[in-house]
Amino acid sequence: MLLHFKPQQFVAYYYSCFLYCTSYSKMKKIIRTFLCQCVSSIRFSTIYLIFLSHILPSCIRVSSYPGKRCLGAKQPEMGHKITVRKSFFHHNHVDRVAIPCGFLQAFPIKESDRLAMQKCDGVVVVSAIIGDHDKLRQPRGLGSHTIDFVCFFMFIDDATHKVLVAHNILSANEEEVNMVGAWRIVRLRGDQLPYDNPAMNGVIPKYLVQRLFPNSKFSVWLDAKLQLTVDPLLLIHSLLVIPDADMAISNHPFNIHTMEEAIATARWKKWADLESLRVQMETYCENGLQPWSTSKLPYTTDVPDTALILRRHGLKGNLFSCLLFNELAAFNSRDQLAFAYVRDLMVPKIKINMFEFEVFEQVAMEYRHNLKREAREQPIKMASSRDINGSSCEDYLLKMYENEKRIVKNFGECSSNLNVDWAGGS
Protein backbone atom coordinates (compact mmCIF):
# COMPACT_ATOMS: atom_id res chain seq x y z
CA MET A 1 0.00 0.00 0.00
CA LEU A 2 1.09 3.55 -0.66
CA LEU A 3 -0.30 5.14 2.50
CA HIS A 4 0.83 4.03 5.93
CA PHE A 5 -1.27 5.41 8.81
CA LYS A 6 -1.89 3.75 12.16
CA PRO A 7 -5.39 4.38 13.55
CA GLN A 8 -4.20 5.35 17.02
CA GLN A 9 -1.69 7.82 15.58
CA PHE A 10 -3.77 9.57 12.94
CA VAL A 11 -7.23 10.79 13.83
CA ALA A 12 -9.19 11.81 10.74
CA TYR A 13 -11.11 15.05 11.07
CA TYR A 14 -14.58 15.34 9.59
CA TYR A 15 -17.18 18.07 9.22
CA SER A 16 -20.93 17.68 9.53
CA CYS A 17 -21.36 19.76 6.36
CA PHE A 18 -19.28 17.43 4.22
CA LEU A 19 -22.55 15.97 2.91
CA TYR A 20 -24.47 18.07 0.40
CA CYS A 21 -28.10 17.83 -0.63
CA THR A 22 -28.73 15.11 -3.21
CA SER A 23 -29.82 17.61 -5.86
CA TYR A 24 -26.32 19.14 -5.83
CA SER A 25 -24.22 16.03 -5.37
CA LYS A 26 -25.87 13.83 -7.98
CA MET A 27 -24.09 12.91 -11.20
CA LYS A 28 -20.81 12.31 -9.37
CA LYS A 29 -18.54 10.42 -11.74
CA ILE A 30 -15.10 9.41 -10.61
CA ILE A 31 -12.56 8.81 -13.35
CA ARG A 32 -11.07 5.39 -12.75
CA THR A 33 -7.34 4.99 -12.40
CA PHE A 34 -5.58 3.02 -15.09
CA LEU A 35 -2.16 2.37 -13.55
CA CYS A 36 -2.34 -0.48 -11.08
CA GLN A 37 1.00 -0.17 -9.32
CA CYS A 38 3.69 2.36 -8.52
CA VAL A 39 7.15 2.26 -10.01
CA SER A 40 8.48 4.06 -6.93
CA SER A 41 6.08 4.37 -4.02
CA ILE A 42 6.07 7.27 -1.58
CA ARG A 43 5.85 6.52 2.13
CA PHE A 44 4.07 9.15 4.17
CA SER A 45 4.78 9.88 7.82
CA THR A 46 3.22 7.32 10.13
CA ILE A 47 3.16 9.38 13.32
CA TYR A 48 1.05 12.44 12.71
CA LEU A 49 1.88 14.47 15.84
CA ILE A 50 5.62 13.92 15.47
CA PHE A 51 5.29 14.92 11.84
CA LEU A 52 3.62 18.19 12.87
CA SER A 53 6.64 19.06 14.97
CA HIS A 54 8.76 18.78 11.80
CA ILE A 55 6.61 20.66 9.29
CA LEU A 56 5.69 23.65 11.47
CA PRO A 57 9.29 24.69 12.22
CA SER A 58 9.88 24.50 8.46
CA CYS A 59 7.30 27.26 8.05
CA ILE A 60 9.04 29.41 10.64
CA ARG A 61 12.51 28.90 9.12
CA VAL A 62 11.40 30.21 5.73
CA SER A 63 12.34 33.80 6.51
CA SER A 64 12.28 36.76 4.20
CA TYR A 65 14.78 36.35 1.40
CA PRO A 66 16.51 38.81 -0.97
CA GLY A 67 14.45 37.88 -3.96
CA LYS A 68 12.57 39.13 -6.92
CA ARG A 69 10.55 42.30 -6.80
CA CYS A 70 7.24 42.41 -8.65
CA LEU A 71 6.35 45.45 -10.69
CA GLY A 72 3.70 47.51 -8.93
CA ALA A 73 0.03 47.29 -9.82
CA LYS A 74 0.18 50.72 -11.49
CA GLN A 75 2.69 49.54 -14.06
CA PRO A 76 1.17 49.25 -17.55
CA GLU A 77 1.86 45.51 -17.75
CA MET A 78 -0.10 44.70 -14.65
CA GLY A 79 -3.40 43.09 -15.47
CA HIS A 80 -2.79 43.26 -19.20
CA LYS A 81 -1.51 40.81 -21.76
CA ILE A 82 2.28 40.66 -21.76
CA THR A 83 3.76 40.87 -25.22
CA VAL A 84 5.41 37.70 -26.51
CA ARG A 85 8.79 39.29 -27.08
CA LYS A 86 8.89 41.00 -23.68
CA SER A 87 8.36 37.67 -21.88
CA PHE A 88 11.76 36.42 -23.07
CA PHE A 89 13.78 39.04 -21.23
CA HIS A 90 12.88 37.83 -17.76
CA HIS A 91 14.23 34.27 -17.67
CA ASN A 92 17.73 35.13 -16.48
CA HIS A 93 16.96 36.58 -13.07
CA VAL A 94 19.26 38.89 -11.16
CA ASP A 95 18.51 39.84 -7.54
CA ARG A 96 16.58 43.05 -7.08
CA VAL A 97 15.50 43.22 -10.74
CA ALA A 98 11.76 43.79 -10.92
CA ILE A 99 9.87 41.47 -13.25
CA PRO A 100 6.24 41.49 -14.39
CA CYS A 101 4.24 39.01 -12.35
CA GLY A 102 0.57 39.35 -13.19
CA PHE A 103 -1.32 41.69 -10.92
CA LEU A 104 -2.94 41.84 -7.51
CA GLN A 105 -5.08 44.92 -7.03
CA ALA A 106 -7.20 44.14 -10.09
CA PHE A 107 -8.37 40.80 -8.65
CA PRO A 108 -12.01 41.46 -7.60
CA ILE A 109 -12.27 40.17 -4.03
CA LYS A 110 -13.74 41.68 -0.87
CA GLU A 111 -11.43 43.46 1.53
CA SER A 112 -12.38 41.03 4.32
CA ASP A 113 -11.29 38.11 2.14
CA ARG A 114 -8.06 39.88 1.23
CA LEU A 115 -7.22 40.41 4.90
CA ALA A 116 -7.95 36.75 5.68
CA MET A 117 -5.63 35.72 2.85
CA GLN A 118 -2.85 37.90 4.25
CA LYS A 119 -3.25 36.32 7.69
CA CYS A 120 -2.63 32.84 6.27
CA ASP A 121 1.05 32.54 7.22
CA GLY A 122 1.76 28.82 7.03
CA VAL A 123 0.22 26.39 4.55
CA VAL A 124 -2.60 27.26 2.15
CA VAL A 125 -4.66 24.93 -0.06
CA VAL A 126 -6.17 26.76 -3.03
CA SER A 127 -8.68 25.82 -5.71
CA ALA A 128 -11.12 27.57 -8.05
CA ILE A 129 -14.44 26.76 -9.72
CA ILE A 130 -15.15 28.93 -12.76
CA GLY A 131 -18.37 28.70 -14.76
CA ASP A 132 -19.88 26.03 -12.47
CA HIS A 133 -17.82 23.44 -14.32
CA ASP A 134 -17.15 21.39 -11.17
CA LYS A 135 -18.68 20.45 -7.83
CA LEU A 136 -17.50 21.85 -4.53
CA ARG A 137 -15.77 18.83 -2.97
CA GLN A 138 -14.40 18.56 0.54
CA PRO A 139 -10.89 17.27 1.29
CA ARG A 140 -10.77 13.87 2.95
CA GLY A 141 -8.34 12.32 5.41
CA LEU A 142 -7.46 15.51 7.25
CA GLY A 143 -5.59 15.05 10.51
CA SER A 144 -7.09 16.21 13.78
CA HIS A 145 -4.83 19.31 13.93
CA THR A 146 -4.57 20.13 10.23
CA ILE A 147 -7.48 22.56 10.15
CA ASP A 148 -5.70 24.63 12.82
CA PHE A 149 -2.58 25.11 10.69
CA VAL A 150 -3.82 25.00 7.08
CA CYS A 151 -6.00 27.54 5.26
CA PHE A 152 -8.42 26.27 2.60
CA PHE A 153 -9.55 28.87 0.04
CA MET A 154 -11.94 28.21 -2.85
CA PHE A 155 -12.38 30.95 -5.47
CA ILE A 156 -15.68 30.98 -7.39
CA ASP A 157 -17.23 33.23 -10.02
CA ASP A 158 -20.80 34.52 -10.30
CA ALA A 159 -22.07 31.48 -12.23
CA THR A 160 -20.81 29.08 -9.56
CA HIS A 161 -22.06 31.32 -6.76
CA LYS A 162 -25.57 31.36 -8.25
CA VAL A 163 -25.75 27.54 -8.27
CA LEU A 164 -24.40 27.17 -4.72
CA VAL A 165 -26.90 29.72 -3.40
CA ALA A 166 -29.74 27.97 -5.24
CA HIS A 167 -28.87 24.72 -3.44
CA ASN A 168 -28.63 26.51 -0.06
CA ILE A 169 -24.95 25.68 0.21
CA LEU A 170 -23.98 29.35 0.33
CA SER A 171 -25.76 32.32 1.82
CA ALA A 172 -26.91 35.06 -0.54
CA ASN A 173 -25.86 37.64 2.06
CA GLU A 174 -22.74 39.31 0.69
CA GLU A 175 -21.60 40.43 4.14
CA GLU A 176 -21.38 36.91 5.59
CA VAL A 177 -18.18 34.89 5.63
CA ASN A 178 -19.08 31.82 3.63
CA MET A 179 -17.49 28.68 5.08
CA VAL A 180 -18.44 25.34 3.55
CA GLY A 181 -16.72 22.52 5.39
CA ALA A 182 -13.00 23.17 5.24
CA TRP A 183 -13.27 25.77 2.47
CA ARG A 184 -13.52 29.52 2.83
CA ILE A 185 -15.40 30.63 -0.28
CA VAL A 186 -14.11 33.76 -2.04
CA ARG A 187 -16.41 35.20 -4.68
CA LEU A 188 -14.94 36.86 -7.78
CA ARG A 189 -17.14 39.54 -9.29
CA GLY A 190 -17.86 38.64 -12.91
CA ASP A 191 -18.04 42.22 -14.15
CA GLN A 192 -14.59 42.92 -12.70
CA LEU A 193 -12.66 39.83 -13.77
CA PRO A 194 -9.47 40.77 -15.65
CA TYR A 195 -9.82 38.26 -18.52
CA ASP A 196 -12.66 37.39 -20.87
CA ASN A 197 -11.34 33.83 -21.01
CA PRO A 198 -12.60 31.93 -17.91
CA ALA A 199 -9.59 29.61 -17.99
CA MET A 200 -7.20 32.55 -17.67
CA ASN A 201 -9.12 33.85 -14.66
CA GLY A 202 -8.68 30.39 -13.14
CA VAL A 203 -4.89 30.39 -13.51
CA ILE A 204 -4.57 33.60 -11.48
CA PRO A 205 -4.93 31.80 -8.12
CA LYS A 206 -3.14 28.80 -9.63
CA TYR A 207 0.11 30.58 -10.52
CA LEU A 208 -0.07 33.84 -8.56
CA VAL A 209 -0.79 32.14 -5.24
CA GLN A 210 2.38 33.67 -3.77
CA ARG A 211 0.96 37.13 -4.46
CA LEU A 212 -2.56 36.44 -3.25
CA PHE A 213 -1.18 34.83 -0.06
CA PRO A 214 2.01 36.86 0.50
CA ASN A 215 2.72 35.46 3.98
CA SER A 216 2.21 31.76 3.27
CA LYS A 217 5.27 29.51 3.27
CA PHE A 218 3.83 26.51 1.39
CA SER A 219 0.88 26.09 -0.94
CA VAL A 220 -1.08 23.27 -2.52
CA TRP A 221 -3.00 23.96 -5.72
CA LEU A 222 -5.88 21.61 -6.44
CA ASP A 223 -7.86 21.66 -9.69
CA ALA A 224 -11.57 21.71 -8.87
CA LYS A 225 -12.03 18.35 -10.60
CA LEU A 226 -9.95 16.76 -7.83
CA GLN A 227 -10.82 15.70 -4.31
CA LEU A 228 -7.85 15.55 -1.98
CA THR A 229 -7.70 12.24 -0.08
CA VAL A 230 -4.44 12.72 1.85
CA ASP A 231 -3.68 15.36 4.46
CA PRO A 232 -1.92 18.30 2.72
CA LEU A 233 0.68 18.50 5.50
CA LEU A 234 1.70 14.92 4.81
CA LEU A 235 1.95 15.70 1.10
CA ILE A 236 4.16 18.72 1.71
CA HIS A 237 6.42 16.81 4.08
CA SER A 238 6.81 13.79 1.79
CA LEU A 239 6.96 15.51 -1.60
CA LEU A 240 8.61 18.86 -0.77
CA VAL A 241 10.39 18.87 2.59
CA ILE A 242 12.09 15.46 2.49
CA PRO A 243 13.41 15.79 -1.12
CA ASP A 244 14.23 19.47 -0.39
CA ALA A 245 12.38 20.59 -3.52
CA ASP A 246 11.03 24.00 -4.50
CA MET A 247 8.01 22.46 -6.17
CA ALA A 248 6.35 19.06 -6.58
CA ILE A 249 4.19 17.99 -9.49
CA SER A 250 3.36 14.67 -11.12
CA ASN A 251 4.53 13.39 -14.48
CA HIS A 252 2.03 13.31 -17.32
CA PRO A 253 0.73 9.73 -17.75
CA PHE A 254 1.36 9.64 -21.51
CA ASN A 255 3.29 12.52 -23.07
CA ILE A 256 7.01 13.14 -22.67
CA HIS A 257 7.79 15.93 -25.14
CA THR A 258 6.25 19.39 -25.18
CA MET A 259 5.50 18.97 -28.88
CA GLU A 260 3.48 15.84 -28.12
CA GLU A 261 1.37 17.84 -25.70
CA ALA A 262 0.90 20.60 -28.28
CA ILE A 263 -0.30 18.07 -30.86
CA ALA A 264 -2.66 16.51 -28.31
CA THR A 265 -3.97 19.98 -27.42
CA ALA A 266 -4.88 20.56 -31.06
CA ARG A 267 -6.20 17.06 -31.67
CA TRP A 268 -8.56 17.06 -28.68
CA LYS A 269 -9.61 20.68 -29.28
CA LYS A 270 -8.29 21.92 -25.96
CA TRP A 271 -7.44 25.24 -27.61
CA ALA A 272 -9.29 26.49 -30.67
CA ASP A 273 -6.64 28.81 -32.14
CA LEU A 274 -4.27 26.36 -33.85
CA GLU A 275 -2.31 29.15 -35.49
CA SER A 276 -1.43 30.58 -32.07
CA LEU A 277 -0.28 27.10 -30.96
CA ARG A 278 2.04 26.93 -33.97
CA VAL A 279 3.42 30.39 -33.21
CA GLN A 280 3.92 29.44 -29.55
CA MET A 281 5.85 26.27 -30.34
CA GLU A 282 8.00 27.95 -32.97
CA THR A 283 8.71 30.79 -30.56
CA TYR A 284 9.86 28.33 -27.91
CA CYS A 285 11.98 26.35 -30.37
CA GLU A 286 13.60 29.56 -31.60
CA ASN A 287 14.47 30.56 -28.05
CA GLY A 288 16.06 27.33 -26.87
CA LEU A 289 13.40 24.72 -26.07
CA GLN A 290 14.78 21.20 -26.62
CA PRO A 291 12.94 17.85 -26.67
CA TRP A 292 13.30 15.62 -23.66
CA SER A 293 16.45 13.47 -23.60
CA THR A 294 18.54 11.74 -20.99
CA SER A 295 20.53 14.96 -20.61
CA LYS A 296 17.52 16.35 -18.70
CA LEU A 297 17.63 13.65 -16.03
CA PRO A 298 16.56 13.39 -13.23
CA TYR A 299 13.50 14.80 -15.01
CA THR A 300 11.94 11.94 -16.95
CA THR A 301 9.50 14.09 -18.91
CA ASP A 302 8.91 17.62 -20.15
CA VAL A 303 5.16 17.39 -19.57
CA PRO A 304 3.53 17.46 -16.11
CA ASP A 305 0.01 16.92 -14.91
CA THR A 306 -0.71 20.32 -13.38
CA ALA A 307 -3.94 19.40 -11.57
CA LEU A 308 -1.98 19.12 -8.28
CA ILE A 309 0.92 21.47 -7.53
CA LEU A 310 2.84 21.75 -4.26
CA ARG A 311 5.09 24.78 -3.80
CA ARG A 312 7.58 26.15 -1.34
CA HIS A 313 7.23 29.94 -1.40
CA GLY A 314 10.83 30.95 -1.93
CA LEU A 315 12.84 32.77 -4.57
CA LYS A 316 12.98 29.97 -7.14
CA GLY A 317 9.43 28.72 -6.73
CA ASN A 318 7.97 32.22 -6.88
CA LEU A 319 10.09 33.13 -9.89
CA PHE A 320 8.98 30.00 -11.72
CA SER A 321 5.32 30.80 -11.03
CA CYS A 322 5.72 34.38 -12.28
CA LEU A 323 7.53 33.35 -15.45
CA LEU A 324 5.00 30.64 -16.23
CA PHE A 325 2.09 33.01 -15.70
CA ASN A 326 3.74 35.46 -18.08
CA GLU A 327 3.80 32.76 -20.77
CA LEU A 328 0.13 31.98 -20.19
CA ALA A 329 -0.70 35.67 -20.52
CA ALA A 330 1.34 35.92 -23.70
CA PHE A 331 -0.06 32.81 -25.42
CA ASN A 332 -2.85 30.76 -23.84
CA SER A 333 -3.96 29.08 -20.62
CA ARG A 334 -2.54 25.62 -21.48
CA ASP A 335 0.12 25.60 -18.76
CA GLN A 336 1.65 22.26 -19.73
CA LEU A 337 2.97 23.77 -22.98
CA ALA A 338 5.11 26.40 -21.24
CA PHE A 339 6.29 24.20 -18.37
CA ALA A 340 9.55 22.79 -19.79
CA TYR A 341 10.41 26.07 -21.52
CA VAL A 342 10.39 27.93 -18.21
CA ARG A 343 11.86 25.07 -16.15
CA ASP A 344 14.85 24.51 -18.45
CA LEU A 345 15.73 28.12 -19.27
CA MET A 346 15.13 30.04 -16.04
CA VAL A 347 18.06 31.16 -13.89
CA PRO A 348 18.52 30.30 -11.05
CA LYS A 349 17.48 26.71 -11.69
CA ILE A 350 14.46 25.42 -9.83
CA LYS A 351 14.41 21.99 -8.18
CA ILE A 352 11.16 20.22 -9.03
CA ASN A 353 10.14 16.86 -7.62
CA MET A 354 8.33 15.33 -10.61
CA PHE A 355 6.82 12.26 -8.98
CA GLU A 356 5.17 9.29 -10.66
CA PHE A 357 1.60 9.71 -11.92
CA GLU A 358 0.66 6.61 -9.92
CA VAL A 359 1.34 8.60 -6.74
CA PHE A 360 -0.99 11.33 -7.97
CA GLU A 361 -3.75 8.75 -8.44
CA GLN A 362 -3.36 7.61 -4.83
CA VAL A 363 -3.53 11.05 -3.19
CA ALA A 364 -6.51 12.54 -5.07
CA MET A 365 -9.70 11.38 -6.75
CA GLU A 366 -10.50 12.86 -10.14
CA TYR A 367 -14.07 13.59 -11.19
CA ARG A 368 -15.55 14.50 -14.53
CA HIS A 369 -16.58 18.09 -15.13
CA ASN A 370 -20.24 19.05 -14.91
CA LEU A 371 -22.16 18.42 -18.11
CA LYS A 372 -23.13 21.62 -19.90
CA ARG A 373 -25.97 21.11 -22.34
CA GLU A 374 -25.69 24.66 -23.63
CA ALA A 375 -21.96 24.39 -24.26
CA ARG A 376 -20.95 24.91 -27.87
CA GLU A 377 -17.69 24.13 -29.55
CA GLN A 378 -15.64 27.15 -30.47
CA PRO A 379 -14.82 27.54 -34.16
CA ILE A 380 -11.36 26.22 -34.93
CA LYS A 381 -8.87 28.74 -36.26
CA MET A 382 -6.64 26.64 -38.49
CA ALA A 383 -2.89 27.07 -38.57
CA SER A 384 -1.31 28.50 -41.70
CA SER A 385 -0.09 25.88 -44.16
CA ARG A 386 3.65 25.68 -43.78
CA ASP A 387 6.31 23.09 -44.50
CA ILE A 388 8.36 21.89 -41.55
CA ASN A 389 11.54 22.53 -43.54
CA GLY A 390 12.92 25.87 -42.44
CA SER A 391 10.72 25.99 -39.36
CA SER A 392 12.38 26.92 -36.09
CA CYS A 393 11.08 23.59 -34.73
CA GLU A 394 12.73 21.48 -37.45
CA ASP A 395 15.77 20.72 -35.28
CA TYR A 396 13.52 20.02 -32.27
CA LEU A 397 11.44 17.49 -34.22
CA LEU A 398 14.48 15.74 -35.70
CA LYS A 399 16.03 15.35 -32.25
CA MET A 400 12.71 14.16 -30.81
CA TYR A 401 12.32 11.48 -33.47
CA GLU A 402 15.94 10.37 -33.08
CA ASN A 403 15.44 10.02 -29.33
CA GLU A 404 12.27 8.01 -29.87
CA LYS A 405 13.98 5.72 -32.39
CA ARG A 406 16.84 5.15 -29.95
CA ILE A 407 14.41 4.29 -27.15
CA VAL A 408 12.47 1.89 -29.37
CA LYS A 409 15.72 0.26 -30.53
CA ASN A 410 16.97 -0.19 -26.96
CA PHE A 411 13.60 -1.58 -25.91
CA GLY A 412 13.67 -4.04 -28.82
CA GLU A 413 17.17 -5.23 -27.93
CA CYS A 414 16.13 -5.62 -24.29
CA SER A 415 13.07 -7.64 -25.32
CA SER A 416 15.17 -9.87 -27.57
CA ASN A 417 17.60 -10.59 -24.74
CA LEU A 418 14.71 -11.43 -22.43
CA ASN A 419 13.28 -13.82 -25.01
CA VAL A 420 16.65 -15.52 -25.42
CA ASP A 421 17.04 -15.88 -21.66
CA TRP A 422 13.51 -17.22 -21.36
CA ALA A 423 14.05 -19.74 -24.16
CA GLY A 424 17.27 -20.85 -22.51
CA GLY A 425 15.50 -21.43 -19.23
CA SER A 426 17.60 -18.93 -17.29
C-alpha positions, -999 to 999 in steps of 0.1 A, spaced: 0 0 0 11 36 -7 -3 51 25 8 40 59 -13 54 88 -19 38 122 -54 44 136 -42 54 170 -17 78 156 -38 96 129 -72 108 138 -92 118 107 -111 151 111 -146 153 96 -172 181 92 -209 177 95 -214 198 64 -193 174 42 -225 160 29 -245 181 4 -281 178 -6 -287 151 -32 -298 176 -59 -263 191 -58 -242 160 -54 -259 138 -80 -241 129 -112 -208 123 -94 -185 104 -117 -151 94 -106 -126 88 -133 -111 54 -128 -73 50 -124 -56 30 -151 -22 24 -135 -23 -5 -111 10 -2 -93 37 24 -85 72 23 -100 85 41 -69 61 44 -40 61 73 -16 58 65 21 41 91 42 48 99 78 32 73 101 32 94 133 10 124 127 19 145 158 56 139 155 53 149 118 36 182 129 66 191 150 88 188 118 66 207 93 57 236 115 93 247 122 99 245 85 73 273 80 90 294 106 125 289 91 114 302 57 123 338 65 123 368 42 148 364 14 165 388 -10 145 379 -40 126 391 -69 105 423 -68 72 424 -86 63 454 -107 37 475 -89 0 473 -98 2 507 -115 27 495 -141 12 493 -176 19 455 -177 -1 447 -146 -34 431 -155 -28 433 -192 -15 408 -218 23 407 -218 38 409 -252 54 377 -265 88 393 -271 89 410 -237 84 377 -219 118 364 -231 138 390 -212 129 378 -178 142 343 -177 177 351 -165 170 366 -131 193 389 -112 185 398 -75 166 431 -71 155 432 -107 118 438 -109 99 415 -132 62 415 -144 42 390 -124 6 394 -132 -13 417 -109 -29 418 -75 -51 449 -70 -72 441 -101 -84 408 -87 -120 415 -76 -123 402 -40 -137 417 -9 -114 435 15 -124 410 43 -113 381 21 -81 399 12 -72 404 49 -79 367 57 -56 357 29 -29 379 42 -33 363 77 -26 328 63 11 325 72 18 288 70 2 264 45 -26 273 22 -47 249 -1 -62 268 -30 -87 258 -57 -111 276 -80 -144 268 -97 -152 289 -128 -184 287 -148 -199 260 -125 -178 234 -143 -171 214 -112 -187 204 -78 -175 219 -45 -158 188 -30 -144 186 5 -109 173 13 -108 139 30 -83 123 54 -75 155 73 -56 150 105 -71 162 138 -48 193 139 -46 201 102 -75 226 101 -57 246 128 -26 251 107 -38 250 71 -60 275 53 -84 263 26 -96 289 0 -119 282 -29 -124 309 -55 -157 310 -74 -172 332 -100 -208 345 -103 -221 315 -122 -208 291 -96 -221 313 -68 -256 314 -83 -257 275 -83 -244 272 -47 -269 297 -34 -297 280 -52 -289 247 -34 -286 265 -1 -250 257 2 -240 294 3 -258 323 18 -269 351 -5 -259 376 21 -227 393 7 -216 404 41 -214 369 56 -182 349 56 -191 318 36 -175 287 51 -184 253 35 -167 225 54 -130 232 52 -133 258 25 -135 295 28 -154 306 -3 -141 338 -20 -164 352 -47 -149 369 -78 -171 395 -93 -179 386 -129 -180 422 -141 -146 429 -127 -127 398 -138 -95 408 -157 -98 383 -185 -127 374 -209 -113 338 -210 -126 319 -179 -96 296 -180 -72 326 -177 -91 338 -147 -87 304 -131 -49 304 -135 -46 336 -115 -49 318 -81 -31 288 -96 1 306 -105 -1 338 -86 -8 321 -52 24 337 -38 10 371 -45 -26 364 -33 -12 348 -1 20 369 5 27 355 40 22 318 33 53 295 33 38 265 14 9 261 -9 -11 233 -25 -30 240 -57 -59 216 -64 -79 217 -97 -116 217 -89 -120 184 -106 -99 168 -78 -108 157 -43 -78 156 -20 -77 122 -1 -44 127 19 -37 154 45 -19 183 27 7 185 55 17 149 48 19 157 11 42 187 17 64 168 41 68 138 18 70 155 -16 86 189 -8 104 189 26 121 155 25 134 158 -11 142 195 -4 124 206 -35 110 240 -45 80 225 -62 64 191 -66 42 180 -95 34 147 -111 45 134 -145 20 133 -173 7 97 -177 14 96 -215 33 125 -231 70 131 -227 78 159 -251 63 194 -252 55 190 -289 35 158 -281 14 178 -257 9 206 -283 -3 181 -309 -27 165 -283 -40 200 -274 -49 206 -311 -62 171 -317 -86 171 -287 -96 207 -293 -83 219 -260 -74 252 -276 -93 265 -307 -66 288 -321 -43 264 -339 -23 291 -355 -14 306 -321 -3 271 -310 20 269 -340 34 304 -332 39 294 -295 58 263 -303 80 279 -330 87 308 -306 99 283 -279 120 264 -304 136 296 -316 145 306 -280 161 273 -269 134 247 -261 148 212 -266 129 179 -267 133 156 -237 164 135 -236 185 117 -210 205 150 -206 175 164 -187 176 137 -160 166 134 -132 135 148 -150 119 119 -170 95 141 -189 89 176 -201 52 174 -196 35 175 -161 0 169 -149 -7 203 -134 -39 194 -116 -20 191 -83 9 215 -75 28 218 -43 51 248 -38 76 262 -13 72 299 -14 108 310 -19 128 328 -46 130 300 -71 94 287 -67 80 322 -69 101 331 -99 90 300 -117 53 308 -110 57 344 -123 75 334 -154 50 306 -162 21 330 -157 37 355 -181 38 328 -208 1 320 -202 -7 357 -205 13 359 -237 -1 328 -254 -29 308 -238 -40 291 -206 -25 256 -215 1 256 -188 17 223 -197 30 238 -230 51 264 -212 63 242 -184 96 228 -198 104 261 -215 104 279 -182 119 251 -162 148 245 -184 157 281 -193 151 300 -160 181 312 -139 185 303 -111 175 267 -117 145 254 -98 144 220 -82 112 202 -90 101 169 -76 83 153 -106 68 123 -90 52 93 -107 16 97 -119 7 66 -99 13 86 -67 -10 113 -80 -38 88 -84 -34 76 -48 -35 111 -32 -65 125 -51 -97 114 -67 -105 129 -101 -141 136 -112 -155 145 -145 -166 181 -151 -202 191 -149 -222 184 -181 -231 216 -199 -260 211 -223 -257 247 -236 -220 244 -243 -209 249 -279 -177 241 -296 -156 272 -305 -148 275 -342 -114 262 -349 -89 287 -363 -66 266 -385 -29 271 -386 -13 285 -417 -1 259 -442 37 257 -438 63 231 -445 84 219 -416 115 225 -435 129 259 -424 107 260 -394 124 269 -361 111 236 -347 127 215 -374 158 207 -353 135 200 -323 114 175 -342 145 157 -357 160 153 -322 127 142 -308 123 115 -335 159 104 -331 154 100 -293 123 80 -299 140 57 -324 168 51 -300 144 43 -271 125 19 -294 157 3 -305 170 -2 -270 136 -16 -259 137 -40 -288 172 -52 -279 161 -56 -243 131 -76 -253 152 -99 -276 176 -106 -247 147 -114 -224 133 -138 -250 166 -155 -254 170 -159 -217 135 -172 -214 141 -197 -242 173 -209 -225 155 -214 -192 176 -189 -173 
